[in-house]
Amino acid sequence: MRRRILQSSSKIETVIQTASFLDKFPEGERYFGFENFGNTCYCNNVLQALYFCVPFREELIEYYADNKRVADAEENLFTCLADLFSQISSQKKRTGVIAPKRFVQRLKKQNELFRSFMHQDAHEFLNYLLNEFVDILEKEAQSTKNDQQTSSSPEKIANGPRAHTPETNGNGCQKEPIVTWVHNIFQGILTNETRCLRCETVTARDETFLDLSLDIEQNSSITSCLKNFSSTETLHADDKFFCDKCCSYKKHRRG
């Protein structure tokens, strides 16, 4: 079985390398497939998407280069992915197949959910990875801040060039959460506005998000799906909001 897989991979590489469409892609880009380790296609799909998210890939490889000694001593999903991306970007060939063995092994070791051969949802797996990455960077940022508070050494940035440590007030309470470069790339702000149809008062609420769940319609574009997601609706009956301005439950339009 192993020999058959390797033979198939070799044939795929030959077809890709001789394909004319490669001329239309950036000269320095690499196009590598990932070997499957028993229903890990959900994982491979997410890793491919993250690799071709250029801002994320560049930040991750830079992070790995700046923290390689620490990464070798403290292996986690973040460092395993960084190592995988570094291997791909440093390949001499433009196309090929690579085995994300170290990453998959670490994933199974860290979370028993992925130790079976069952299929997993790619969207849920992406959310899991992003949350893991954010946790790692936030812990590093907090650790760096604690070190700075106990010493007079120059400032060190443990989690990338654009990560920010939280501000605290006089009581020692955190004013705002730590913002890492993962947030800067993937996080957005969703503003929900509600207008009272009696007094026209508008109430707005901002929420941060790393992903949006869109209803995908047949033969529709992402743009049209986003328009449907952000369209206005009129609230009736039990869905009515209480208006603090006119002190009554009235119809509201939300969008």
ChimeraX commands (.cxc) that place a marker at each C-alpha (Angstrom):
marker #1 position 0.00,0.00,0.00 radius 0.5
marker #1 position 2.81,2.41,0.88 radius 0.5
marker #1 position 4.56,1.69,-2.44 radius 0.5
marker #1 position 1.34,2.28,-4.36 radius 0.5
marker #1 position 0.80,5.64,-2.64 radius 0.5
marker #1 position 4.37,6.75,-3.43 radius 0.5
marker #1 position 3.97,5.69,-7.07 radius 0.5
marker #1 position 0.73,7.69,-7.33 radius 0.5
marker #1 position 2.40,10.73,-5.72 radius 0.5
marker #1 position 5.26,10.49,-8.23 radius 0.5
marker #1 position 2.81,10.43,-11.15 radius 0.5
marker #1 position 0.93,13.44,-9.75 radius 0.5
marker #1 position 4.18,15.39,-9.37 radius 0.5
marker #1 position 5.11,14.65,-12.99 radius 0.5
marker #1 position 1.72,15.81,-14.27 radius 0.5
marker #1 position 1.83,19.03,-12.22 radius 0.5
marker #1 position 5.40,19.88,-13.19 radius 0.5
marker #1 position 4.61,19.56,-16.90 radius 0.5
marker #1 position 1.33,21.49,-16.68 radius 0.5
marker #1 position 1.23,24.80,-18.51 radius 0.5
marker #1 position -0.83,26.54,-15.79 radius 0.5
marker #1 position 2.27,26.85,-13.57 radius 0.5
marker #1 position 3.50,29.64,-15.83 radius 0.5
marker #1 position 0.55,31.77,-14.69 radius 0.5
marker #1 position 1.46,31.62,-10.99 radius 0.5
marker #1 position 4.08,33.67,-9.09 radius 0.5
marker #1 position 7.65,32.59,-9.81 radius 0.5
marker #1 position 8.72,32.06,-6.19 radius 0.5
marker #1 position 5.60,30.19,-5.05 radius 0.5
marker #1 position 5.64,26.50,-4.07 radius 0.5
marker #1 position 2.77,24.06,-4.67 radius 0.5
marker #1 position 3.02,20.94,-2.52 radius 0.5
marker #1 position 0.37,18.40,-1.71 radius 0.5
marker #1 position 0.11,16.76,1.72 radius 0.5
marker #1 position 0.22,13.04,2.29 radius 0.5
marker #1 position -2.90,11.61,3.92 radius 0.5
marker #1 position -2.53,9.73,7.22 radius 0.5
marker #1 position -5.91,8.00,7.34 radius 0.5
marker #1 position -8.82,10.41,6.79 radius 0.5
marker #1 position -6.74,13.52,7.53 radius 0.5
marker #1 position -8.02,15.27,4.40 radius 0.5
marker #1 position -9.86,17.80,6.60 radius 0.5
marker #1 position -6.52,18.68,8.19 radius 0.5
marker #1 position -4.70,18.86,4.84 radius 0.5
marker #1 position -7.36,21.18,3.40 radius 0.5
marker #1 position -7.03,23.62,6.31 radius 0.5
marker #1 position -3.23,23.55,6.20 radius 0.5
marker #1 position -3.30,24.29,2.47 radius 0.5
marker #1 position -5.65,27.23,3.04 radius 0.5
marker #1 position -3.43,28.61,5.80 radius 0.5
marker #1 position -0.27,28.18,3.71 radius 0.5
marker #1 position -1.74,30.18,0.84 radius 0.5
marker #1 position -2.91,32.89,3.22 radius 0.5
marker #1 position 0.31,34.79,2.52 radius 0.5
marker #1 position 0.21,37.24,5.47 radius 0.5
marker #1 position -0.25,34.34,7.91 radius 0.5
marker #1 position 2.47,32.26,6.28 radius 0.5
marker #1 position 4.99,35.09,6.28 radius 0.5
marker #1 position 4.31,35.98,9.92 radius 0.5
marker #1 position 4.51,32.33,10.98 radius 0.5
marker #1 position 7.83,31.69,9.22 radius 0.5
marker #1 position 9.27,34.93,10.66 radius 0.5
marker #1 position 8.05,33.95,14.13 radius 0.5
marker #1 position 9.67,30.51,13.75 radius 0.5
marker #1 position 12.98,32.02,12.61 radius 0.5
marker #1 position 13.05,34.44,15.55 radius 0.5
marker #1 position 12.11,31.79,18.12 radius 0.5
marker #1 position 13.65,28.62,16.69 radius 0.5
marker #1 position 15.68,27.75,19.79 radius 0.5
marker #1 position 12.62,28.10,22.00 radius 0.5
marker #1 position 10.51,26.21,19.45 radius 0.5
marker #1 position 12.90,23.25,19.46 radius 0.5
marker #1 position 12.69,23.07,23.24 radius 0.5
marker #1 position 8.92,23.62,23.52 radius 0.5
marker #1 position 7.13,21.87,20.65 radius 0.5
marker #1 position 3.47,22.71,20.05 radius 0.5
marker #1 position 1.04,22.86,17.12 radius 0.5
marker #1 position 2.25,26.36,16.26 radius 0.5
marker #1 position 5.92,25.39,15.97 radius 0.5
marker #1 position 5.08,22.17,14.10 radius 0.5
marker #1 position 3.08,24.11,11.53 radius 0.5
marker #1 position 5.82,26.72,11.24 radius 0.5
marker #1 position 8.38,23.98,10.62 radius 0.5
marker #1 position 6.15,22.46,7.92 radius 0.5
marker #1 position 5.68,25.80,6.15 radius 0.5
marker #1 position 9.41,26.50,6.34 radius 0.5
marker #1 position 10.13,23.14,4.72 radius 0.5
marker #1 position 7.77,23.89,1.84 radius 0.5
marker #1 position 9.01,27.44,1.21 radius 0.5
marker #1 position 12.64,26.28,1.17 radius 0.5
marker #1 position 12.10,23.50,-1.39 radius 0.5
marker #1 position 14.09,23.81,-4.62 radius 0.5
marker #1 position 11.29,22.23,-6.65 radius 0.5
marker #1 position 8.11,24.21,-7.32 radius 0.5
marker #1 position 5.80,21.22,-6.89 radius 0.5
marker #1 position 5.75,17.96,-5.00 radius 0.5
marker #1 position 4.29,16.04,-2.08 radius 0.5
marker #1 position 5.28,16.42,1.55 radius 0.5
marker #1 position 4.25,14.48,4.65 radius 0.5
marker #1 position 2.96,16.65,7.55 radius 0.5
marker #1 position 3.84,13.80,9.89 radius 0.5
marker #1 position 5.23,15.88,12.76 radius 0.5
marker #1 position 2.18,18.15,12.79 radius 0.5
marker #1 position -0.33,15.27,12.69 radius 0.5
marker #1 position 1.51,13.40,15.45 radius 0.5
marker #1 position 1.49,16.49,17.65 radius 0.5
marker #1 position -2.21,17.06,16.90 radius 0.5
marker #1 position -3.13,13.52,17.96 radius 0.5
marker #1 position -0.94,13.73,21.04 radius 0.5
marker #1 position -2.52,17.00,22.14 radius 0.5
marker #1 position -6.18,16.18,21.47 radius 0.5
marker #1 position -7.70,12.70,21.66 radius 0.5
marker #1 position -10.52,13.78,19.32 radius 0.5
marker #1 position -8.10,13.50,16.40 radius 0.5
marker #1 position -6.59,10.13,17.36 radius 0.5
marker #1 position -9.24,8.09,15.58 radius 0.5
marker #1 position -9.64,7.57,11.84 radius 0.5
marker #1 position -12.97,9.41,11.76 radius 0.5
marker #1 position -13.60,12.33,9.43 radius 0.5
marker #1 position -13.66,15.77,11.07 radius 0.5
marker #1 position -15.26,19.04,10.05 radius 0.5
marker #1 position -12.69,21.32,8.36 radius 0.5
marker #1 position -14.38,24.52,9.56 radius 0.5
marker #1 position -14.41,23.38,13.18 radius 0.5
marker #1 position -10.79,22.26,12.83 radius 0.5
marker #1 position -9.79,25.71,11.52 radius 0.5
marker #1 position -11.46,27.36,14.51 radius 0.5
marker #1 position -9.68,24.95,16.84 radius 0.5
marker #1 position -6.29,25.77,15.30 radius 0.5
marker #1 position -6.79,29.54,15.36 radius 0.5
marker #1 position -7.86,29.44,19.01 radius 0.5
marker #1 position -4.84,27.28,19.85 radius 0.5
marker #1 position -2.50,29.70,18.08 radius 0.5
marker #1 position -4.04,32.69,19.83 radius 0.5
marker #1 position -3.69,30.99,23.23 radius 0.5
marker #1 position 0.00,30.25,22.58 radius 0.5
marker #1 position 0.78,33.81,21.50 radius 0.5
marker #1 position -1.18,35.37,24.35 radius 0.5
marker #1 position 0.65,33.24,26.92 radius 0.5
marker #1 position 3.98,34.24,25.40 radius 0.5
marker #1 position 3.00,37.91,25.42 radius 0.5
marker #1 position 1.88,37.71,29.05 radius 0.5
marker #1 position 5.08,35.89,29.99 radius 0.5
marker #1 position 7.15,38.58,28.28 radius 0.5
marker #1 position 5.23,41.30,30.11 radius 0.5
marker #1 position 5.77,39.61,33.46 radius 0.5
marker #1 position 9.50,39.36,32.74 radius 0.5
marker #1 position 9.60,43.06,31.90 radius 0.5
marker #1 position 7.89,43.95,35.15 radius 0.5
marker #1 position 10.44,42.00,37.20 radius 0.5
marker #1 position 13.53,43.24,35.41 radius 0.5
marker #1 position 14.86,46.35,33.72 radius 0.5
marker #1 position 15.96,44.52,30.57 radius 0.5
marker #1 position 15.06,45.96,27.14 radius 0.5
marker #1 position 11.65,45.10,25.77 radius 0.5
marker #1 position 11.34,41.71,24.11 radius 0.5
marker #1 position 8.60,40.78,21.71 radius 0.5
marker #1 position 7.84,37.09,22.17 radius 0.5
marker #1 position 4.93,36.64,19.81 radius 0.5
marker #1 position 5.72,38.59,16.66 radius 0.5
marker #1 position 6.18,42.18,15.59 radius 0.5
marker #1 position 2.58,43.32,15.84 radius 0.5
marker #1 position 1.39,41.72,19.06 radius 0.5
marker #1 position 0.30,44.05,21.86 radius 0.5
marker #1 position 0.23,43.35,25.59 radius 0.5
marker #1 position -2.84,44.48,27.55 radius 0.5
marker #1 position -3.15,47.77,29.39 radius 0.5
marker #1 position -4.03,47.73,33.09 radius 0.5
marker #1 position -5.67,50.36,35.25 radius 0.5
marker #1 position -4.71,51.46,38.76 radius 0.5
marker #1 position -6.45,48.47,40.33 radius 0.5
marker #1 position -4.47,46.04,38.23 radius 0.5
marker #1 position -7.47,45.08,36.12 radius 0.5
marker #1 position -7.01,44.40,32.43 radius 0.5
marker #1 position -8.42,47.14,30.24 radius 0.5
marker #1 position -8.28,45.34,26.92 radius 0.5
marker #1 position -7.36,41.85,25.69 radius 0.5
marker #1 position -4.02,41.00,24.12 radius 0.5
marker #1 position -4.06,41.47,20.35 radius 0.5
marker #1 position -1.73,39.14,18.46 radius 0.5
marker #1 position -0.82,39.09,14.78 radius 0.5
marker #1 position -3.29,36.20,14.36 radius 0.5
marker #1 position -6.02,38.62,15.44 radius 0.5
marker #1 position -4.69,41.26,13.07 radius 0.5
marker #1 position -5.00,38.87,10.12 radius 0.5
marker #1 position -8.22,36.97,10.86 radius 0.5
marker #1 position -10.26,38.98,13.34 radius 0.5
marker #1 position -12.99,41.33,12.21 radius 0.5
marker #1 position -15.62,43.50,13.88 radius 0.5
marker #1 position -19.32,42.87,13.36 radius 0.5
marker #1 position -21.55,45.87,14.11 radius 0.5
marker #1 position -25.17,45.08,14.90 radius 0.5
marker #1 position -27.46,48.12,14.67 radius 0.5
marker #1 position -31.04,48.20,15.96 radius 0.5
marker #1 position -33.41,51.08,15.13 radius 0.5
marker #1 position -36.62,51.73,17.08 radius 0.5
marker #1 position -39.43,52.34,14.57 radius 0.5
marker #1 position -41.25,54.59,17.03 radius 0.5
marker #1 position -38.60,57.10,18.16 radius 0.5
marker #1 position -35.91,56.27,15.51 radius 0.5
marker #1 position -33.26,55.68,18.20 radius 0.5
marker #1 position -30.37,53.60,16.89 radius 0.5
marker #1 position -28.46,51.24,19.18 radius 0.5
marker #1 position -25.17,49.74,17.96 radius 0.5
marker #1 position -23.19,46.84,19.39 radius 0.5
marker #1 position -19.76,45.70,18.18 radius 0.5
marker #1 position -18.64,42.08,18.36 radius 0.5
marker #1 position -15.32,40.60,17.30 radius 0.5
marker #1 position -15.19,37.41,15.24 radius 0.5
marker #1 position -12.66,35.08,13.63 radius 0.5
marker #1 position -15.15,33.55,11.22 radius 0.5
marker #1 position -18.68,34.11,9.90 radius 0.5
marker #1 position -21.26,31.38,9.29 radius 0.5
marker #1 position -22.92,32.21,5.97 radius 0.5
marker #1 position -25.87,30.53,4.30 radius 0.5
marker #1 position -24.52,29.43,0.93 radius 0.5
marker #1 position -27.13,29.46,-1.80 radius 0.5
marker #1 position -26.80,27.60,-5.07 radius 0.5
marker #1 position -25.14,29.56,-7.89 radius 0.5
marker #1 position -24.45,32.50,-5.58 radius 0.5
marker #1 position -21.25,34.41,-4.87 radius 0.5
marker #1 position -19.56,35.19,-1.57 radius 0.5
marker #1 position -20.54,38.84,-2.09 radius 0.5
marker #1 position -24.24,37.99,-2.37 radius 0.5
marker #1 position -24.03,35.70,0.67 radius 0.5
marker #1 position -22.47,38.53,2.70 radius 0.5
marker #1 position -25.24,40.90,1.55 radius 0.5
marker #1 position -27.88,38.42,2.70 radius 0.5
marker #1 position -26.05,38.00,6.01 radius 0.5
marker #1 position -26.03,41.76,6.63 radius 0.5
marker #1 position -29.55,42.48,5.34 radius 0.5
marker #1 position -32.08,44.19,7.62 radius 0.5
marker #1 position -35.00,42.45,9.32 radius 0.5
marker #1 position -38.02,43.70,11.25 radius 0.5
marker #1 position -38.51,42.21,14.71 radius 0.5
marker #1 position -42.07,41.24,15.69 radius 0.5
marker #1 position -43.89,39.74,18.67 radius 0.5
marker #1 position -41.52,38.07,21.17 radius 0.5
marker #1 position -38.50,39.30,19.21 radius 0.5
marker #1 position -39.24,42.95,20.00 radius 0.5
marker #1 position -36.58,44.89,21.88 radius 0.5
marker #1 position -37.19,47.24,24.79 radius 0.5
marker #1 position -36.28,50.80,23.81 radius 0.5
marker #1 position -34.60,52.76,26.62 radius 0.5
marker #1 position -35.42,56.03,24.85 radius 0.5
marker #1 position -39.21,55.73,24.61 radius 0.5
marker #1 position -39.47,53.05,27.35 radius 0.5
marker #1 position -41.62,50.61,25.46 radius 0.5
marker #1 position -41.48,47.38,23.49 radius 0.5
marker #1 position -41.80,48.39,19.87 radius 0.5
marker #1 position -40.96,46.98,16.51 radius 0.5
marker #1 position -37.30,47.29,15.72 radius 0.5
marker #1 position -35.39,46.98,12.49 radius 0.5
marker #1 position -32.08,45.22,12.84 radius 0.5
marker #1 position -29.23,45.17,10.38 radius 0.5
marker link #1:1,2 radius 0.2
marker link #1:2,3 radius 0.2
marker link #1:3,4 radius 0.2
marker link #1:4,5 radius 0.2
marker link #1:5,6 radius 0.2
marker link #1:6,7 radius 0.2
marker link #1:7,8 radius 0.2
marker link #1:8,9 radius 0.2
marker link #1:9,10 radius 0.2
marker link #1:10,11 radius 0.2
marker link #1:11,12 radius 0.2
marker link #1:12,13 radius 0.2
marker link #1:13,14 radius 0.2
marker link #1:14,15 radius 0.2
marker link #1:15,16 radius 0.2
marker link #1:16,17 radius 0.2
marker link #1:17,18 radius 0.2
marker link #1:18,19 radius 0.2
marker link #1:19,20 radius 0.2
marker link #1:20,21 radius 0.2
marker link #1:21,22 radius 0.2
marker link #1:22,23 radius 0.2
marker link #1:23,24 radius 0.2
marker link #1:24,25 radius 0.2
marker link #1:25,26 radius 0.2
marker link #1:26,27 radius 0.2
marker link #1:27,28 radius 0.2
marker link #1:28,29 radius 0.2
marker link #1:29,30 radius 0.2
marker link #1:30,31 radius 0.2
marker link #1:31,32 radius 0.2
marker link #1:32,33 radius 0.2
marker link #1:33,34 radius 0.2
marker link #1:34,35 radius 0.2
marker link #1:35,36 radius 0.2
marker link #1:36,37 radius 0.2
marker link #1:37,38 radius 0.2
marker link #1:38,39 radius 0.2
marker link #1:39,40 radius 0.2
marker link #1:40,41 radius 0.2
marker link #1:41,42 radius 0.2
marker link #1:42,43 radius 0.2
marker link #1:43,44 radius 0.2
marker link #1:44,45 radius 0.2
marker link #1:45,46 radius 0.2
marker link #1:46,47 radius 0.2
marker link #1:47,48 radius 0.2
marker link #1:48,49 radius 0.2
marker link #1:49,50 radius 0.2
marker link #1:50,51 radius 0.2
marker link #1:51,52 radius 0.2
marker link #1:52,53 radius 0.2
marker link #1:53,54 radius 0.2
marker link #1:54,55 radius 0.2
marker link #1:55,56 radius 0.2
marker link #1:56,57 radius 0.2
marker link #1:57,58 radius 0.2
marker link #1:58,59 radius 0.2
marker link #1:59,60 radius 0.2
marker link #1:60,61 radius 0.2
marker link #1:61,62 radius 0.2
marker link #1:62,63 radius 0.2
marker link #1:63,64 radius 0.2
marker link #1:64,65 radius 0.2
marker link #1:65,66 radius 0.2
marker link #1:66,67 radius 0.2
marker link #1:67,68 radius 0.2
marker link #1:68,69 radius 0.2
marker link #1:69,70 radius 0.2
marker link #1:70,71 radius 0.2
marker link #1:71,72 radius 0.2
marker link #1:72,73 radius 0.2
marker link #1:73,74 radius 0.2
marker link #1:74,75 radius 0.2
marker link #1:75,76 radius 0.2
marker link #1:76,77 radius 0.2
marker link #1:77,78 radius 0.2
marker link #1:78,79 radius 0.2
marker link #1:79,80 radius 0.2
marker link #1:80,81 radius 0.2
marker link #1:81,82 radius 0.2
marker link #1:82,83 radius 0.2
marker link #1:83,84 radius 0.2
marker link #1:84,85 radius 0.2
marker link #1:85,86 radius 0.2
marker link #1:86,87 radius 0.2
marker link #1:87,88 radius 0.2
marker link #1:88,89 radius 0.2
marker link #1:89,90 radius 0.2
marker link #1:90,91 radius 0.2
marker link #1:91,92 radius 0.2
marker link #1:92,93 radius 0.2
marker link #1:93,94 radius 0.2
marker link #1:94,95 radius 0.2
marker link #1:95,96 radius 0.2
marker link #1:96,97 radius 0.2
marker link #1:97,98 radius 0.2
marker link #1:98,99 radius 0.2
marker link #1:99,100 radius 0.2
marker link #1:100,101 radius 0.2
marker link #1:101,102 radius 0.2
marker link #1:102,103 radius 0.2
marker link #1:103,104 radius 0.2
marker link #1:104,105 radius 0.2
marker link #1:105,106 radius 0.2
marker link #1:106,107 radius 0.2
marker link #1:107,108 radius 0.2
marker link #1:108,109 radius 0.2
marker link #1:109,110 radius 0.2
marker link #1:110,111 radius 0.2
marker link #1:111,112 radius 0.2
marker link #1:112,113 radius 0.2
marker link #1:113,114 radius 0.2
marker link #1:114,115 radius 0.2
marker link #1:115,116 radius 0.2
marker link #1:116,117 radius 0.2
marker link #1:117,118 radius 0.2
marker link #1:118,119 radius 0.2
marker link #1:119,120 radius 0.2
marker link #1:120,121 radius 0.2
marker link #1:121,122 radius 0.2
marker link #1:122,123 radius 0.2
marker link #1:123,124 radius 0.2
marker link #1:124,125 radius 0.2
marker link #1:125,126 radius 0.2
marker link #1:126,127 radius 0.2
marker link #1:127,128 radius 0.2
marker link #1:128,129 radius 0.2
marker link #1:129,130 radius 0.2
marker link #1:130,131 radius 0.2
marker link #1:131,132 radius 0.2
marker link #1:132,133 radius 0.2
marker link #1:133,134 radius 0.2
marker link #1:134,135 radius 0.2
marker link #1:135,136 radius 0.2
marker link #1:136,137 radius 0.2
marker link #1:137,138 radius 0.2
marker link #1:138,139 radius 0.2
marker link #1:139,140 radius 0.2
marker link #1:140,141 radius 0.2
marker link #1:141,142 radius 0.2
marker link #1:142,143 radius 0.2
marker link #1:143,144 radius 0.2
marker link #1:144,145 radius 0.2
marker link #1:145,146 radius 0.2
marker link #1:146,147 radius 0.2
marker link #1:147,148 radius 0.2
marker link #1:148,149 radius 0.2
marker link #1:149,150 radius 0.2
marker link #1:150,151 radius 0.2
marker link #1:151,152 radius 0.2
marker link #1:152,153 radius 0.2
marker link #1:153,154 radius 0.2
marker link #1:154,155 radius 0.2
marker link #1:155,156 radius 0.2
marker link #1:156,157 radius 0.2
marker link #1:157,158 radius 0.2
marker link #1:158,159 radius 0.2
marker link #1:159,160 radius 0.2
marker link #1:160,161 radius 0.2
marker link #1:161,162 radius 0.2
marker link #1:162,163 radius 0.2
marker link #1:163,164 radius 0.2
marker link #1:164,165 radius 0.2
marker link #1:165,166 radius 0.2
marker link #1:166,167 radius 0.2
marker link #1:167,168 radius 0.2
marker link #1:168,169 radius 0.2
marker link #1:169,170 radius 0.2
marker link #1:170,171 radius 0.2
marker link #1:171,172 radius 0.2
marker link #1:172,173 radius 0.2
marker link #1:173,174 radius 0.2
marker link #1:174,175 radius 0.2
marker link #1:175,176 radius 0.2
marker link #1:176,177 radius 0.2
marker link #1:177,178 radius 0.2
marker link #1:178,179 radius 0.2
marker link #1:179,180 radius 0.2
marker link #1:180,181 radius 0.2
marker link #1:181,182 radius 0.2
marker link #1:182,183 radius 0.2
marker link #1:183,184 radius 0.2
marker link #1:184,185 radius 0.2
marker link #1:185,186 radius 0.2
marker link #1:186,187 radius 0.2
marker link #1:187,188 radius 0.2
marker link #1:188,189 radius 0.2
marker link #1:189,190 radius 0.2
marker link #1:190,191 radius 0.2
marker link #1:191,192 radius 0.2
marker link #1:192,193 radius 0.2
marker link #1:193,194 radius 0.2
marker link #1:194,195 radius 0.2
marker link #1:195,196 radius 0.2
marker link #1:196,197 radius 0.2
marker link #1:197,198 radius 0.2
marker link #1:198,199 radius 0.2
marker link #1:199,200 radius 0.2
marker link #1:200,201 radius 0.2
marker link #1:201,202 radius 0.2
marker link #1:202,203 radius 0.2
marker link #1:203,204 radius 0.2
marker link #1:204,205 radius 0.2
marker link #1:205,206 radius 0.2
marker link #1:206,207 radius 0.2
marker link #1:207,208 radius 0.2
marker link #1:208,209 radius 0.2
marker link #1:209,210 radius 0.2
marker link #1:210,211 radius 0.2
marker link #1:211,212 radius 0.2
marker link #1:212,213 radius 0.2
marker link #1:213,214 radius 0.2
marker link #1:214,215 radius 0.2
marker link #1:215,216 radius 0.2
marker link #1:216,217 radius 0.2
marker link #1:217,218 radius 0.2
marker link #1:218,219 radius 0.2
marker link #1:219,220 radius 0.2
marker link #1:220,221 radius 0.2
marker link #1:221,222 radius 0.2
marker link #1:222,223 radius 0.2
marker link #1:223,224 radius 0.2
marker link #1:224,225 radius 0.2
marker link #1:225,226 radius 0.2
marker link #1:226,227 radius 0.2
marker link #1:227,228 radius 0.2
marker link #1:228,229 radius 0.2
marker link #1:229,230 radius 0.2
marker link #1:230,231 radius 0.2
marker link #1:231,232 radius 0.2
marker link #1:232,233 radius 0.2
marker link #1:233,234 radius 0.2
marker link #1:234,235 radius 0.2
marker link #1:235,236 radius 0.2
marker link #1:236,237 radius 0.2
marker link #1:237,238 radius 0.2
marker link #1:238,239 radius 0.2
marker link #1:239,240 radius 0.2
marker link #1:240,241 radius 0.2
marker link #1:241,242 radius 0.2
marker link #1:242,243 radius 0.2
marker link #1:243,244 radius 0.2
marker link #1:244,245 radius 0.2
marker link #1:245,246 radius 0.2
marker link #1:246,247 radius 0.2
marker link #1:247,248 radius 0.2
marker link #1:248,249 radius 0.2
marker link #1:249,250 radius 0.2
marker link #1:250,251 radius 0.2
marker link #1:251,252 radius 0.2
marker link #1:252,253 radius 0.2
marker link #1:253,254 radius 0.2
marker link #1:254,255 radius 0.2
view
